[in-house]
Amino acid sequence: MVLFSVSISCSNSNNSDSSDSSSSSSTFKDKQRDSKSESELKDSIEMGIFGKKRDENLLSTNNNEDIPYARGLGYGQKTWGAAIKSQLVPTSGDINAMFSILLDNLANIASLVAILVYSFGMPMDLVSRYFIPGAALSVMLGSLSLSAYSIYLDFHERDPSVLYTSIPIGLDAPSTIGLPLLVIGPTFQRSKALGKSDYDATIDAWLVGCTTVFLIGLVKILLSLLSFAQKQFHPVGKAGALAGIGLALLGMNQLLTVLQDPVTGWVSLWILLLLLLQRVNKHGQSIFVQLPFNISGVLVSAVIGSIIYYFMAGLKISVVPMPTGIFDNYQLSYPRFANIFTTFSSAIKHNISIAIPYAILVNIGGLTITDAAIGVGNRYNTRVILLLDSAVTIIGSLFGSATQTTPYIGHTVFHSKFKARSGYSFFTGLIIGLGGFFGYISLLTSILPKPAIIPIFIFIAFEICADTIHTTSGIKKHHIPAIIWSFFPALFQFVNIILSQISPVLANAVVNPELVMQTLNLPSELVSNIGVIQILSHGFICTSLFWGTTMGFLLDDRLKRASIFFGITAFLTFFGVIHSVNPNGEVYVPWQSGSYIPYHWTISYVLLAGITLAFSYYKSPNEENNGTNPGTSSTDISPTQSYDIDFNQPQNQSK
């Protein structure tokens, strides 16, 4: 979170000891040891790493050996009992971190339930029985496995100054919101249209959702083992696709829910932003609110919003009425085995274009989060983290989870600000997992007002978009057009979600526009625009990935590579992986699609590939003159120079 990272960086920047530590560590790493005596070297190690002198018997060095530092200072290894106790006994920091992750997951489950029940009409008792237990089991397995991994590393850590904090894990917000909107809900509606009962349609939708998550897990394993393919994409494409999901599905879509009750929603959202967003005054100083006992800002905003809501609902002046029949659907439940293989071929046909991008995005997020954890001294193995998450996703899908797990942002905050260990992750997993069995998770999602707990998604959307611009490696200022370009497909998907809830007839806007015009009495131009929106929204994550990648390579003047990706985009378009004209977004062979539109879109991308390749052989006057523009002086700033700017550093205006 921005708030805590800023406050930490400010304190570090003013801490000379920390500076000395960095200097000392780099001195050793660079092997600049010969100018010091052995005793001076010991003192330097002790002062640099611990900030104070240690006993002489803690260090032993030989003139011809590498000087140990960090974890090699001769300490005895702790026992398993001591490691488990230090990691699992909860501290105040663990409690605050636990509330943050707990509310995040509750908000995800509440959104899943709300979309299926209120947007698609799925019975509440069936959602509680089939969708919640499997998702809760996934969170429990992920939390317990990552807690165990943290305990294992802490046991083998020889430096007592190293604090190990478990990497948080939970339900992936983009998937938890996206899969009900794109996969589960539409499957339920299609089954209902075939005359099936609510129960049968729900089972169909549940199985298709579980199968899609199983596919996501398989792709995540492949990506964890084979990193070559995803490295070929431009950073803009990968980050822009995730940010587009954050903007459209987490931001805009959830803001509609938050503002259904304006008083509760606005107050909860604004308190959350006041507590979590970074503020900078005119002197360049970071301003933040230090809550007593490091209480979670997410918890504070949710509690205040809930109090406001129930006060107004009790007086019958709330826009959203007081919930009734809360205990009607309360029931003990358990994760049910999902026979995903009955829907495997159908899921591949309908949803492979959704599964692959979601897997890529979570894989990228896991890499980033693990790298950040390593940066604060927790020596996690990136591949182990990714494989654990992948395994949990697959196991969860086999037991009824229709959404995937993901490592959460926040590890560095929990580590540096809260001083949390693994207790928060362990107990969060147990609370959510047991809640899936005993039914209190679905009860909490009914009691907690959504406008009070869902604002966290708005903040997450801010974080995702900000990280895309500021912290993603390889993205610079001249890539901004590509970032914006990669947002467009997600925005079209948001519009398509709204349109699909108006009338199912609109799904035929591409393959049968006459039916739409006659049934809904709409003008042909409007129907044509709706058709374009649907084409752009089908496979929108893949579209964002490829659009952002091609534009990123174009802006980097790597036109040959951009043309290759245009060619791949043409191939995917030809078979409907993206830009499918099928009302349900299915893949196909184009001569069976019922429309000539796939040929037009494919030819367009082929032409773009050829044009881009031709331009790659053009040499500008700047290149012919070794980068010097004949019409400018040597002190002028070239466009490339003006674009290559670090967002986080103030610019020197005198240049």
C-alpha positions, 0 to 999 in steps of 0.5 A: 500500500502506498501509505505505508511504503511512503512512511517507511521510505521517509523514515529510512531516508532520515536514518543514518544507521540504515544508510550506514548499513547499506554502505557496509553491506555494499562494501563487503559485497564489493570485496573491499576488505583488504584495507581493514584489519580483522578487528575493524572488519568485525566491528564494521559488520556488527555496526552495519548490520545490527547497529551495535557491537556484538560479542567477539565469539559471534564472529570468526574470520580468516584472512583467506575466507570470505567474510560472512554477513547477514545470515552467516555470522556464526549463530546457532540454528533455532529449534522447530519449537522456537520457530513455530512459536515465534511465527504463530503466536499472534502479535498486534501486527498480526491482528491488524494484518489479519483484519486487512486480509480477512476483509479483502477476502470477505469483500471478494466473496461478497462481490461474487455472491452479489453478482451471481444472485442480483445480476444473474438471478442465481438462488442464494441458497445454491450459491452459498452451498456450492460456490463459497465452501470451495473458495474458502478452502482454497484460501485456507490451503494457500494461507496454511501452505505459505505460513508453513513455508515462512516457518521453514525459512525462519527455522533455517535463518541463522541471523536473528535480526531477520524478521520473516513475514508470511506472504499473504494469499487470498482470492484474486479480485479480478478473477472473483469479479471477472469469472462470474461476469464473463463465465459463470453468470452467462453459463447460468443464463444459457442453461436457463434459456434451454429450459433447465431448472434453477438447480440444474443451471446453477450446477452447470455454471458451477462446473464450468467455473470450476473447470475454467479455474482448473485451466487457469491453474494448469497454465500457471504451473506451465508459466512457473516452470517455463518463463520464456513465453511471457518474457516475449511480451512487452511490459506495457502489455502485461501491466496494462492488461492488469491495470485495465481489469483494475480500472474497469472491473475493480474500479468502475464496476464496483463503484456502481455498487458502492454508490448504490447507497451514496451516504454509506458508500461515499463516507466509507470510500473517502475515509479509506482513501484519507487513511491509505492514499499518499498525500504530499504537502507543498514542501514535498513531505509525505502526510499520513494518518497514524492510527492507534495500535496500527489499526487497519484503515480498511477495518476502520472504514468498514466499521464506520460505514456499517454503523452509518448504514444500519443507523439509516436503515433502522430509521428507514431512510437508507437507499438500500433497505435493511436486509431481511431473512439473513438466517434463512439461507444459513446452513452448514456446508462443505467443499463438494467434489466438482467433476470438471471433466464433464465440462472440460471440452466446453470450457476450453472452447468457451473460456480458454481466451479468458483462462490464459490471460488471468493466469499470466496476470496472476503469475506476473503479480506473484513474481512482483510480490515475491521480488518485493519480499526478497527486497526486504530480506525474506529469502523466498524462492519465487518458483516455490511461491508460484507453484504453491499458488498454482497447486492451491488453485487446482486443488480448490477447483477440484473441490468447488472453487470457481475463482483462483487464488493469488499472492496479495500485495501488502507483504512489505507493509505487514513486514515493515510497518506491522512487524507481522509474522505468520500468525495473521496468515495462519489464522486468516486461513482457518477463519475463512476455511472453517467459515466455508464449513460452518456457514458464517462466511455467507452469513457475514456477506449478508450482514456486512453492507456492501457499500461499506466493505467494497471500497477496498476494491477502488483503492486496489484499482488505484494501486494496480494502475499506479504500479503500472505507471510507476513501478513496473520495470521497463515502462517509461514515460513515452509508453503512456500512449500504449498504457492507455491503449491497453485500457480500451478493451477492458472499458469495452468489456465493462460496457458490454457487461451492462448491455448484456443485462439489458436484454439477451437479444443484444448478444446477436448484434454481430451475427443477426443485427436484423433480429436486434433491430426488429425486436428492440426497435433500435436503429441500424447504426446503434446496433452496429456500434453494439456489435463492435463493442461485443467484438472488442470485449470478447477475449478482452484480456488477451486483446489488451495484452497484445494491443499493449505489447504491439504499441509498446514495441512500436514506441520503442522503435522495435517495429519488427517485433511489433509486426510479429505480434500483429501476426499472432493477433491475426491468427488468434482473431481468425479462430475467435480466441479474441474478437469472437463474433459468436454471441457467447464468445466461443472459438470457432473455425471462421467458415462456421462462424455465420459471419464474414466479420472474422475475415475482415478483422484478420485481414486488418491485422495482417495488413498492420503487420505488413505495414509495420514491417515495411516501416521497420526498414525506414531510417530517420534523418536522426539515425543517418546522422548518428542521432544528431538532428541537423536542425538543432543544437547539441544542447537541445533535448531530443524527443527520446531524452524528454520521454526517458524520465523517472516518474519518481524523481523531480525533473531538472527544469534548467536542462 
